[in-house]
Amino acid sequence: MESVESRTRVRIAASLAASIIGAVLVSASPVVHADELRAARPTTEIIGGQLTEPGEFDGVVALQAGTGLCSGTVVAPRLILTAAHCLASLDPDTEVIVHYGDNINEGTIVASNWGAHPQFCPDCKQDLFDYGFVEIDTDFVVPGGYTLPIATQVEWDQAMNEGKEVTVVGYGEDPGSGDGVGAKRKVTTTISKLSKAGLEFYAGGDLRDSCNGDSGGPAFVRVASGELRLAGITSRGSNPCGDGGYYGAPYPALCWVRNETGVDFLGGACANCDCIDTDPPADDSDCAVDPHDDDEPWALLALVVIPIVRRVRRR
């Protein structure tokens, strides 16, 4: 990344603040069903995309930590993957609140644990290790099943290629709408470059893009089996939004996630996370992930929001 200066804009209308304040805690049930709560859907859209349909991408959630809003993906009953920069600067006793549903007014859970990757490098230009996790203490059931990260060479080779279609999902803003953040949106675009080590890719542009508040959210890809996989975690993008952004492939963080949470996506055959050759195919072009000038402004995609004035009891 060229700079870690915030490109955040506080664009949230009073009506959104009121709806955040009105969010309710889920019941004491030990299981959360993502399709149980549906509220009136806002009419705003992600840049160049559209609102998700009811029940679509139920495993994508919003994360609020202090005054920051990010997105994330539920990949196991009690585990959410997100971006390190959403969590790295938080005090240890900060409450991280998980919002789920079609918008952030539907349901909330207070996280029980969270962490940012120890190799997170906000001053690096590429391969930032912008990986984080959030844990909850109740099972989160995704009716269609969890969308898992890519963890085999076969699926990596199918997915991590220039021109491959990806779908980006998040709760971030569409600056053109003027309606702020808080509704789950999706946009389909393509991978245009991979980093030299293949750990990050660049996708989007031409006003089809993620934006503020989408940090930590997923870039999904469909592999040859027809299944969706988590190919990337939204990290940073152009300033202003619309010209594309960077996504970290979660594979390099999966051993760390296993060691921190006990959730293993790799199995014993790849215990050292060294089973995938991530190097992009060789060509004669510039292998840098950024297809634009290095001086162009880029920023992390977390969004500062109006602080919630209610108190949430830790469960």
C-alpha positions as CSV (number, residue, x, y, z in Angstrom):
1,M,0.0,0.0,0.0
2,E,1.3,3.5,-0.8
3,S,-0.3,5.1,2.3
4,V,-2.3,4.2,5.3
5,E,-4.1,7.6,5.4
6,S,-7.8,7.1,6.0
7,R,-10.0,7.8,3.0
8,T,-13.0,7.3,5.3
9,R,-16.0,9.7,4.9
10,V,-18.7,10.1,7.5
11,R,-21.7,10.1,5.2
12,I,-24.2,8.4,7.3
13,A,-27.6,10.0,7.5
14,A,-29.5,10.4,10.8
15,S,-31.9,7.7,9.7
16,L,-29.1,5.1,9.4
17,A,-27.8,6.1,12.8
18,A,-31.2,5.6,14.3
19,S,-31.5,2.2,12.7
20,I,-28.1,1.2,14.1
21,I,-29.1,2.4,17.6
22,G,-32.3,0.3,17.2
23,A,-30.4,-2.9,16.4
24,V,-31.3,-5.7,18.8
25,L,-29.4,-8.6,20.4
26,V,-30.2,-12.1,19.2
27,S,-32.0,-14.4,21.6
28,A,-30.1,-16.6,24.0
29,S,-30.5,-19.5,21.7
30,P,-27.2,-21.4,21.1
31,V,-27.8,-21.3,17.4
32,V,-28.2,-18.3,15.0
33,H,-30.0,-19.0,11.8
34,A,-29.1,-16.4,9.2
35,D,-32.4,-16.7,7.4
36,E,-34.6,-16.1,10.4
37,L,-34.5,-12.3,10.5
38,R,-35.5,-10.2,7.4
39,A,-36.1,-6.4,7.6
40,A,-37.2,-3.8,5.1
41,R,-34.4,-3.5,2.5
42,P,-32.7,-0.2,1.7
43,T,-32.5,0.9,-1.9
44,T,-28.9,1.8,-2.3
45,E,-26.3,-0.2,-4.2
46,I,-22.6,-1.2,-4.1
47,I,-20.7,0.6,-6.9
48,G,-21.9,-0.8,-10.2
49,G,-23.7,-3.6,-8.4
50,Q,-26.9,-4.3,-6.6
51,L,-28.5,-5.4,-3.4
52,T,-28.3,-9.1,-2.5
53,E,-31.5,-11.1,-2.7
54,P,-33.0,-12.3,0.5
55,G,-31.1,-15.4,1.6
56,E,-28.2,-14.7,-0.8
57,F,-24.7,-14.7,0.7
58,D,-26.1,-15.2,4.2
59,G,-22.6,-16.0,5.4
60,V,-21.4,-12.4,4.7
61,V,-21.7,-10.2,7.8
62,A,-20.8,-6.7,9.0
63,L,-18.3,-6.0,11.8
64,Q,-18.4,-2.9,14.0
65,A,-15.4,-2.2,16.2
66,G,-15.5,1.1,18.0
67,T,-16.4,3.6,15.2
68,G,-15.2,1.4,12.4
69,L,-17.4,-0.7,10.0
70,C,-16.1,-3.6,8.0
71,S,-17.4,-6.8,6.4
72,G,-16.5,-10.4,6.9
73,T,-17.3,-14.0,5.9
74,V,-18.5,-16.8,8.1
75,V,-16.4,-19.8,7.1
76,A,-17.1,-22.1,10.1
77,P,-19.9,-22.2,12.7
78,R,-18.1,-19.8,15.0
79,L,-15.4,-18.2,12.8
80,I,-15.4,-15.1,10.6
81,L,-12.5,-14.1,8.3
82,T,-11.9,-10.4,7.7
83,A,-9.1,-7.9,7.2
84,A,-6.4,-7.2,9.7
85,H,-6.6,-3.4,9.4
86,C,-10.2,-3.6,10.8
87,L,-8.8,-5.0,14.1
88,A,-5.1,-4.3,14.4
89,S,-5.4,-0.9,16.1
90,L,-8.1,-1.8,18.6
91,D,-7.6,-1.9,22.3
92,P,-7.7,-5.5,23.7
93,D,-11.0,-4.8,25.5
94,T,-12.8,-3.3,22.5
95,E,-16.2,-4.9,21.8
96,V,-16.4,-6.2,18.2
97,I,-20.1,-6.5,17.2
98,V,-21.2,-8.8,14.4
99,H,-24.2,-7.6,12.3
100,Y,-25.9,-10.2,10.1
101,G,-28.8,-10.2,7.6
102,D,-29.6,-8.1,4.6
103,N,-28.8,-5.0,6.5
104,I,-27.2,-4.1,9.8
105,N,-30.6,-3.6,11.5
106,E,-31.5,-7.3,11.4
107,G,-29.4,-9.0,14.1
108,T,-26.3,-8.7,16.2
109,I,-23.9,-10.9,18.1
110,V,-21.0,-9.7,20.3
111,A,-17.7,-11.4,19.4
112,S,-15.9,-13.5,21.9
113,N,-12.4,-13.2,20.4
114,W,-10.6,-11.6,17.5
115,G,-7.1,-11.3,16.1
116,A,-5.0,-9.6,13.4
117,H,-2.2,-11.4,11.6
118,P,1.2,-10.8,13.2
119,Q,2.7,-10.2,9.7
120,F,0.2,-7.5,8.8
121,C,2.3,-4.8,7.1
122,P,0.3,-1.6,6.5
123,D,3.3,0.2,5.0
124,C,4.0,-2.5,2.4
125,K,3.0,-2.0,-1.3
126,Q,2.0,-5.6,-1.9
127,D,1.1,-8.8,0.0
128,L,0.2,-7.0,3.2
129,F,-1.0,-10.1,5.1
130,D,-4.1,-8.1,5.7
131,Y,-5.9,-11.0,7.4
132,G,-8.0,-11.1,10.6
133,F,-10.5,-13.3,12.3
134,V,-13.4,-12.9,14.6
135,E,-14.9,-15.6,16.8
136,I,-18.4,-15.8,18.3
137,D,-19.6,-18.1,21.1
138,T,-22.7,-19.4,19.3
139,D,-23.0,-21.4,16.1
140,F,-23.9,-19.3,13.1
141,V,-25.8,-21.5,10.7
142,V,-25.6,-20.6,7.0
143,P,-28.6,-22.4,5.2
144,G,-26.7,-23.0,2.0
145,G,-23.5,-24.0,3.8
146,Y,-20.3,-22.1,4.5
147,T,-18.2,-20.8,1.6
148,L,-14.7,-22.1,2.3
149,P,-11.4,-20.5,1.4
150,I,-9.4,-22.0,-1.5
151,A,-7.0,-24.6,0.0
152,T,-5.9,-26.9,-2.8
153,Q,-3.6,-26.5,-5.8
154,V,-6.3,-27.6,-8.2
155,E,-8.8,-25.0,-7.1
156,W,-6.1,-22.3,-6.8
157,D,-5.1,-23.0,-10.5
158,Q,-8.8,-22.8,-11.5
159,A,-9.5,-19.5,-9.6
160,M,-6.4,-17.4,-9.4
161,N,-6.1,-16.2,-13.0
162,E,-6.3,-12.9,-14.8
163,G,-9.8,-12.6,-16.3
164,K,-11.4,-14.8,-13.8
165,E,-14.8,-13.6,-12.6
166,V,-15.2,-12.7,-9.0
167,T,-18.2,-11.5,-6.9
168,V,-17.5,-8.9,-4.2
169,V,-19.9,-8.6,-1.3
170,G,-20.1,-6.2,1.5
171,Y,-22.0,-3.6,3.6
172,G,-20.0,-0.6,2.3
173,E,-21.2,2.6,0.8
174,D,-22.0,3.6,-2.7
175,P,-20.8,7.3,-2.8
176,G,-23.0,8.0,-5.8
177,S,-26.2,7.1,-3.9
178,G,-25.6,9.5,-1.0
179,D,-27.4,7.0,1.3
180,G,-24.4,5.8,3.4
181,V,-23.7,2.2,4.4
182,G,-25.5,-0.7,6.0
183,A,-27.1,-2.7,3.2
184,K,-25.5,-5.9,1.9
185,R,-24.6,-5.4,-1.8
186,K,-22.8,-7.4,-4.5
187,V,-20.9,-6.6,-7.6
188,T,-19.3,-8.9,-10.2
189,T,-16.0,-8.0,-11.8
190,T,-12.8,-9.8,-12.9
191,I,-9.2,-10.3,-11.7
192,S,-6.8,-8.2,-13.7
193,K,-3.5,-8.8,-12.0
194,L,-1.8,-10.9,-9.3
195,S,1.0,-9.8,-7.1
196,K,4.5,-11.1,-7.7
197,A,4.1,-13.8,-5.0
198,G,0.5,-14.4,-6.0
199,L,-0.8,-13.6,-2.5
200,E,-2.9,-10.7,-3.6
201,F,-4.9,-9.9,-6.7
202,Y,-6.3,-6.7,-8.2
203,A,-9.9,-6.7,-9.4
204,G,-12.5,-4.2,-10.4
205,G,-12.6,-0.8,-12.2
206,D,-14.8,1.1,-14.5
207,L,-17.1,1.9,-11.6
208,R,-17.5,-1.8,-10.6
209,D,-15.8,-1.8,-7.2
210,S,-15.9,-2.3,-3.4
211,C,-15.8,0.9,-1.3
212,N,-15.6,2.2,2.3
213,G,-17.1,-0.4,4.7
214,D,-16.4,-3.4,2.5
215,S,-13.0,-4.1,4.0
216,G,-12.7,-7.7,5.1
217,G,-15.6,-8.7,2.9
218,P,-15.3,-11.5,0.4
219,A,-14.4,-11.8,-3.2
220,F,-16.0,-15.1,-4.2
221,V,-15.1,-17.3,-7.2
222,R,-16.8,-20.3,-8.7
223,V,-14.5,-23.3,-9.3
224,A,-14.9,-26.1,-11.8
225,S,-17.0,-28.2,-9.4
226,G,-19.6,-25.4,-9.5
227,E,-19.0,-24.5,-5.8
228,L,-18.2,-21.0,-4.6
229,R,-14.9,-20.4,-2.8
230,L,-13.5,-17.5,-0.9
231,A,-10.7,-16.3,-3.2
232,G,-10.0,-12.9,-1.7
233,I,-10.5,-10.7,1.4
234,T,-11.1,-7.0,0.6
235,S,-8.1,-4.9,1.7
236,R,-7.8,-1.5,0.0
237,G,-8.7,0.3,-3.2
238,S,-8.7,3.5,-5.2
239,N,-9.4,6.9,-3.8
240,P,-12.1,7.7,-4.8
241,C,-13.8,4.3,-5.1
242,G,-14.6,2.9,-8.5
243,D,-11.2,2.2,-10.0
244,G,-10.6,-1.3,-8.5
245,G,-8.9,-2.6,-5.4
246,Y,-6.7,-5.2,-3.8
247,Y,-7.8,-8.5,-2.3
248,G,-5.7,-10.8,-0.2
249,A,-5.9,-14.6,-0.9
250,P,-6.7,-16.2,2.5
251,Y,-4.5,-19.3,1.9
252,P,-1.3,-17.8,3.4
253,A,-3.2,-17.1,6.7
254,L,-4.8,-20.5,7.1
255,C,-2.1,-22.0,9.4
256,W,-2.2,-19.0,11.6
257,V,-6.0,-19.2,11.7
258,R,-5.8,-22.9,12.6
259,N,-3.3,-22.2,15.4
260,E,-5.3,-19.3,16.8
261,T,-8.8,-20.8,16.5
262,G,-8.5,-24.6,16.0
263,V,-10.3,-24.4,12.7
264,D,-8.4,-26.4,10.1
265,F,-9.1,-25.9,6.4
266,L,-6.0,-27.8,5.2
267,G,-5.9,-31.2,6.9
268,G,-2.8,-33.1,7.9
269,A,-1.5,-33.4,4.4
270,C,-0.8,-29.7,4.3
271,A,0.0,-29.0,8.0
272,N,2.7,-26.4,7.1
273,C,0.6,-24.5,4.6
274,D,3.2,-25.2,1.9
275,C,1.1,-27.3,-0.5
276,I,0.1,-24.6,-3.0
277,D,2.4,-23.0,-5.5
278,T,1.1,-19.4,-5.5
279,D,3.4,-18.0,-8.1
280,P,1.5,-16.5,-11.1
281,P,2.2,-17.9,-14.5
282,A,5.3,-16.2,-16.0
283,D,4.8,-13.6,-18.7
284,D,6.6,-10.6,-20.2
285,S,4.4,-8.0,-18.5
286,D,4.8,-6.0,-15.4
287,C,3.9,-8.4,-12.6
288,A,2.9,-5.7,-10.1
289,V,-0.6,-6.1,-8.8
290,D,-1.4,-2.4,-9.4
291,P,-2.1,-1.7,-13.1
292,H,-2.1,2.0,-12.4
293,D,0.6,4.5,-11.6
294,D,2.3,3.9,-8.2
295,D,1.5,7.5,-7.1
296,E,-2.3,7.0,-7.4
297,P,-3.9,7.3,-4.0
298,W,-4.9,4.0,-2.4
299,A,-6.5,3.5,1.0
300,L,-7.8,0.8,3.3
301,L,-11.5,0.3,3.0
302,A,-12.7,0.4,6.6
303,L,-15.3,3.1,7.2
304,V,-15.8,5.4,10.3
305,V,-19.4,5.4,11.4
306,I,-21.4,7.3,13.9
307,P,-20.7,5.7,17.3
308,I,-23.5,3.5,18.7
309,V,-24.8,5.2,21.9
310,R,-26.4,2.0,23.3
311,R,-24.4,-0.4,25.4
312,V,-24.2,-4.0,24.3
313,R,-23.8,-6.6,27.0
314,R,-21.1,-9.2,26.4
315,R,-22.6,-12.6,26.1
